[in-house]
Amino acid sequence: MSNVFEKIVAGEIPCQKVLENAQFLAFHDINPVAPVHVLVIPKVCVKDFNAVSPELMAQMSGFILEVVEVLGIKESGYRLITNVGGDGGQEVPHLHFHILGGAKLAWPKLS
């Protein structure tokens, strides 16, 4: 069974694309928590950050830098988050980074 991100990559579920190349896709989150809230995913299914290869992560880092440039938040600042596992808040078992920006972001206390 494929997850929601695999269905987005396959074109089965639409998304509001920000940037795409052969390996990665960036699109707006459907439930944004900041004025700018974009998700970046690899097109191959990697469960989480624990499972990503250093080579893929290096390429993904370059892609993320392109995305923040396109979004116009590279200089003003942004938050880059990936959740790992249940305790980390990961909801979809597919590596993804949240890019949050467009405002001065608070840092909430964790319970």
N, C-alpha and C positions, 0 to 999 in steps of 0.2 A: 504494500500500500504506500502510495506516495504522500508526502506531506504538502502543506499549502505552498511552500516555497518551490518545491519541485513542480507543482502544478502551474505556478506563475512562470517559471523558466520555460515550461513546455507550451505556454500560451493558452492553457486551459482556464486560467483565471486572469482577468485583466489587472494591470497595475498602472500607476502614474509614474512612468520612467523618468529618471533624472539623467542617467548615463548607463551605457551598456557597451561591453566589448565581448570578445569570444569567450572569456573566462568568468566575467563578473557582471552583476546587475545591481543597480542602485535605483530605488523607487521610494516614493513617499509612503510613510506609515498610514494605515487607514484610521488609527486611533492616536493622533499626535499628542504628545505631552509637552511640546515646545513649539514656538512659531515655525521652526524648521525641524522636522523629524523625518529622517530618511533612513532606510534600511539598506545595507550592502551585503550581498550574498555571493558566494561562489556558485557557479552554475552546476558544478559537480556536488553531489551530496556528501558533506563532511559533517559528522554529528555535532561537534562542538570544538572549542579552542583546544581541548586536550587531544583531539584527533587530527588537527591540521598539521601538514608538513611545513617545515621552515621555508621551503621553496615556494609553496603556495601562499604562505603568509607574507613573504617578501613581495610577491606580485600583487597581492591584495592591498598591501600598504600603499603601493604606488597608485593603485586605482582609487583608494580612499582619498588620497591627496588630490587627485583629479576631481573627485566629486565635490570636495569642500571648496575647490576653486570655482567650479561651475555654480555652486550654491551661493557664492559670494561671502562666505563666512571664514575663509582661511585666515584673514588678518584680524577680524574682530573676535574670533574665538569660538570654540565648540567643544562639546563633550563626546567622547567616543567610548561606547560601552558594548561589551559582549557578556551575556549571561551564560553560565555553565552549570548544567544540572538543575535538579529540583530546588535545592537550597539556594542556588544562585539566581533563581527566577526564570530559568529557560523554559519557554512554553512550546517552542517548535524545535524538534531534534534535527536542526540544520544550522550550521555555523552562520551567524549573522551579527553584524555590528550595527548599533544604533548611532546615528550622527544627530546630535541635538544642538541647536543653536538659534540664532536670531534674536536673542535676548540675554540679559544677565541671568545666568542660571543659579538657583539656590542649591545648596547641598543638604538634602534632608538627613536627619539622624535615622540610623537604621535601628530597628527594634530587635 
